[in-house]
Amino acid sequence: MTAVVQITFRDIDPSPALETKIRERIARLERVFDRMTSCRVLVEAPHRQHTQGKLFHVRIDVTMPGCEIVVGRDPAERHAHENAHVAVRDAFDALRRRLDEHARRQRGAVKAHALEP
């Protein structure tokens, strides 16, 4: 199944290289998680005065039947996000972990504690 992909750049110029990298990461995820129906990616550079440089914020919304998973990488967390490619990589790595966790729950592979008598 091919997911509907929407990539938005806010407060920065659209980058064909970054958009290609995002589409590659989405295609990789679709091979493993084929139930994705849509994927929306927002890459933005908030207007704030920084002494170190411009930090990028990436937000990814993935919709699957029965759930929606949202991942955001906030620039306040890491100064490594002065590079948009690093911010996108970190956001997709976090999304992959969340999708793995969701798949484990769907399979019932989550450890359940015994009930007390």
DRENDOTI-854952 format. One record per residue: residue number from 1; residue in three letters; chain; x negated, y negated, z of N, C-alpha, C in turn. Coordinates in steps of 0.2 Angstrom, whole numbers. Layout:
NUM, ALA, A, X, Y, Z, X, Y, Z, X, Y, Z
...
***
This chain:
1, MET, A, -4, 6, 0, 0, 0, 0, -4, -6, 0
2, THR, A, -3, -11, -4, -7, -17, -4, -3, -22, 0
3, ALA, A, -7, -25, 4, -4, -30, 9, -4, -37, 5
4, VAL, A, 1, -41, 7, 1, -48, 4, -4, -52, 8
5, VAL, A, -9, -55, 5, -14, -59, 8, -13, -66, 7
6, GLN, A, -14, -70, 12, -14, -77, 12, -20, -80, 16
7, ILE, A, -24, -84, 12, -30, -87, 15, -29, -94, 15
8, THR, A, -30, -97, 21, -29, -105, 21, -35, -108, 24
9, PHE, A, -38, -113, 21, -43, -117, 24, -40, -123, 26
10, ARG, A, -42, -125, 32, -39, -131, 35, -45, -136, 37
11, ASP, A, -45, -142, 35, -50, -147, 37, -57, -145, 34
12, ILE, A, -58, -140, 29, -64, -139, 26, -62, -138, 19
13, ASP, A, -67, -138, 14, -66, -137, 7, -66, -129, 6
14, PRO, A, -61, -127, 2, -61, -120, 1, -68, -117, -2
15, SER, A, -70, -111, 0, -76, -108, -2, -74, -102, -5
16, PRO, A, -76, -101, -12, -75, -95, -15, -79, -89, -12
17, ALA, A, -85, -90, -10, -89, -85, -7, -86, -83, 0
18, LEU, A, -83, -87, 4, -80, -85, 10, -73, -82, 8
19, GLU, A, -70, -84, 3, -63, -81, 2, -65, -74, -1
20, THR, A, -70, -73, -5, -72, -66, -7, -73, -61, -1
21, LYS, A, -77, -64, 3, -79, -60, 9, -73, -58, 13
22, ILE, A, -68, -63, 14, -62, -61, 18, -58, -56, 14
23, ARG, A, -57, -56, 8, -54, -51, 4, -57, -44, 4
24, GLU, A, -64, -44, 4, -67, -38, 5, -66, -35, 12
25, ARG, A, -66, -39, 17, -65, -36, 24, -57, -33, 24
26, ILE, A, -53, -37, 21, -46, -35, 21, -45, -28, 17
27, ALA, A, -48, -28, 11, -48, -21, 8, -51, -16, 11
28, ARG, A, -56, -17, 15, -59, -12, 19, -54, -9, 25
29, LEU, A, -51, -14, 28, -46, -12, 33, -40, -8, 30
30, GLU, A, -38, -10, 24, -32, -7, 21, -34, 0, 19
31, ARG, A, -40, 2, 18, -42, 9, 17, -40, 13, 23
32, VAL, A, -41, 11, 29, -40, 14, 35, -33, 13, 38
33, PHE, A, -31, 7, 38, -24, 6, 40, -20, 4, 34
34, ASP, A, -17, 9, 31, -13, 8, 25, -6, 5, 26
35, ARG, A, -4, 5, 32, 3, 2, 34, 3, -5, 34
36, MET, A, -2, -9, 33, -2, -16, 33, 2, -19, 28
37, THR, A, 7, -24, 30, 11, -26, 25, 9, -34, 23
38, SER, A, 6, -37, 28, 4, -44, 26, -2, -46, 30
39, CYS, A, -6, -50, 28, -12, -52, 32, -13, -60, 30
40, ARG, A, -13, -64, 35, -14, -71, 34, -20, -73, 38
41, VAL, A, -24, -76, 35, -31, -79, 38, -31, -86, 37
42, LEU, A, -33, -89, 43, -34, -96, 43, -41, -98, 46
43, VAL, A, -44, -102, 42, -51, -104, 43, -51, -111, 44
44, GLU, A, -53, -114, 50, -52, -121, 51, -58, -124, 55
45, ALA, A, -59, -130, 53, -65, -134, 57, -61, -140, 61
46, PRO, A, -59, -139, 67, -56, -144, 71, -60, -150, 71
47, HIS, A, -56, -156, 70, -60, -163, 71, -61, -164, 78
48, ARG, A, -67, -163, 80, -69, -165, 87, -77, -167, 86
49, GLN, A, -79, -171, 90, -86, -174, 90, -90, -168, 94
50, HIS, A, -95, -166, 90, -99, -161, 93, -106, -163, 92
51, THR, A, -110, -162, 97, -117, -164, 96, -121, -158, 93
52, GLN, A, -119, -152, 93, -122, -146, 90, -120, -146, 83
53, GLY, A, -115, -147, 81, -112, -146, 74, -105, -144, 74
54, LYS, A, -103, -143, 68, -96, -141, 67, -95, -134, 68
55, LEU, A, -90, -132, 73, -88, -125, 75, -82, -123, 71
56, PHE, A, -82, -117, 69, -76, -115, 65, -72, -110, 69
57, HIS, A, -65, -111, 68, -60, -107, 71, -57, -102, 66
58, VAL, A, -56, -96, 67, -53, -91, 63, -47, -88, 66
59, ARG, A, -42, -87, 63, -36, -84, 66, -33, -79, 60
60, ILE, A, -32, -73, 62, -29, -68, 58, -23, -65, 61
61, ASP, A, -18, -65, 57, -11, -62, 58, -10, -56, 54
62, VAL, A, -9, -50, 56, -8, -44, 52, -1, -42, 54
63, THR, A, 3, -40, 49, 10, -38, 51, 10, -31, 48
64, MET, A, 13, -26, 53, 14, -19, 51, 21, -17, 53
65, PRO, A, 23, -12, 51, 30, -10, 53, 30, -9, 60
66, GLY, A, 35, -13, 64, 36, -13, 71, 31, -17, 75
67, CYS, A, 26, -20, 72, 22, -25, 76, 18, -30, 72
68, GLU, A, 16, -35, 76, 11, -40, 73, 5, -41, 77
69, ILE, A, 0, -41, 74, -7, -41, 78, -10, -48, 76
70, VAL, A, -12, -52, 81, -15, -58, 80, -21, -59, 84
71, VAL, A, -26, -61, 80, -33, -61, 83, -36, -68, 81
72, GLY, A, -38, -71, 86, -41, -78, 85, -48, -78, 88
73, ARG, A, -53, -82, 85, -59, -83, 87, -60, -90, 88
74, ASP, A, -60, -92, 94, -60, -99, 96, -68, -102, 96
75, PRO, A, -69, -108, 93, -76, -110, 93, -79, -112, 100
76, ALA, A, -75, -113, 105, -77, -114, 112, -81, -108, 115
77, GLU, A, -79, -102, 112, -82, -96, 115, -90, -96, 113
78, ARG, A, -91, -97, 107, -98, -96, 105, -101, -101, 100
79, HIS, A, -107, -103, 101, -110, -108, 96, -113, -104, 90
80, ALA, A, -112, -98, 90, -114, -94, 83, -109, -96, 78
81, HIS, A, -103, -99, 80, -98, -100, 75, -99, -107, 72
82, GLU, A, -105, -109, 72, -107, -115, 67, -107, -113, 60
83, ASN, A, -107, -106, 59, -107, -104, 52, -101, -100, 51
84, ALA, A, -97, -102, 46, -90, -99, 45, -91, -92, 43
85, HIS, A, -96, -89, 40, -96, -82, 39, -97, -78, 45
86, VAL, A, -100, -81, 50, -101, -77, 56, -94, -77, 60
87, ALA, A, -91, -83, 60, -84, -83, 63, -79, -78, 60
88, VAL, A, -79, -78, 53, -75, -73, 50, -77, -66, 52
89, ARG, A, -83, -64, 52, -86, -58, 54, -84, -56, 61
90, ASP, A, -84, -60, 65, -82, -59, 72, -75, -58, 73
91, ALA, A, -71, -62, 69, -64, -61, 69, -62, -54, 67
92, PHE, A, -64, -52, 61, -63, -46, 58, -65, -40, 62
93, ASP, A, -71, -41, 66, -73, -35, 70, -68, -35, 76
94, ALA, A, -65, -40, 79, -61, -40, 84, -54, -37, 82
95, LEU, A, -52, -39, 75, -46, -36, 73, -46, -29, 72
96, ARG, A, -52, -26, 70, -53, -19, 69, -52, -15, 75
97, ARG, A, -55, -18, 81, -54, -15, 87, -47, -15, 90
98, ARG, A, -43, -21, 88, -36, -21, 90, -32, -16, 86
99, LEU, A, -34, -15, 80, -30, -10, 75, -32, -3, 77
100, ASP, A, -38, -2, 79, -40, 5, 82, -36, 7, 88
101, GLU, A, -35, 2, 93, -32, 3, 99, -24, 4, 97
102, HIS, A, -21, 0, 93, -14, 1, 91, -13, 8, 88
103, ALA, A, -18, 10, 84, -17, 17, 81, -18, 22, 86
104, ARG, A, -22, 22, 91, -22, 27, 96, -16, 27, 100
105, ARG, A, -13, 21, 101, -6, 21, 105, -1, 24, 101
106, GLN, A, -1, 23, 94, 4, 26, 90, 3, 34, 90
107, ARG, A, -3, 36, 90, -4, 44, 90, -3, 47, 97
108, GLY, A, -2, 43, 102, -1, 45, 109, -8, 48, 112
109, ALA, A, -13, 45, 109, -20, 47, 112, -22, 43, 117
110, VAL, A, -18, 39, 121, -20, 35, 126, -19, 39, 133
111, LYS, A, -24, 39, 137, -24, 43, 143, -18, 40, 148
112, ALA, A, -14, 45, 150, -9, 44, 154, -11, 46, 161
113, HIS, A, -9, 43, 166, -10, 45, 173, -5, 49, 176
114, ALA, A, -6, 54, 180, -1, 58, 183, 3, 54, 188
115, LEU, A, 9, 56, 188, 14, 52, 192, 13, 55, 199
116, GLU, A, 14, 51, 204, 13, 53, 211, 20, 56, 213
117, PRO, A, 20, 61, 217, 26, 65, 219, 30, 61, 224
***
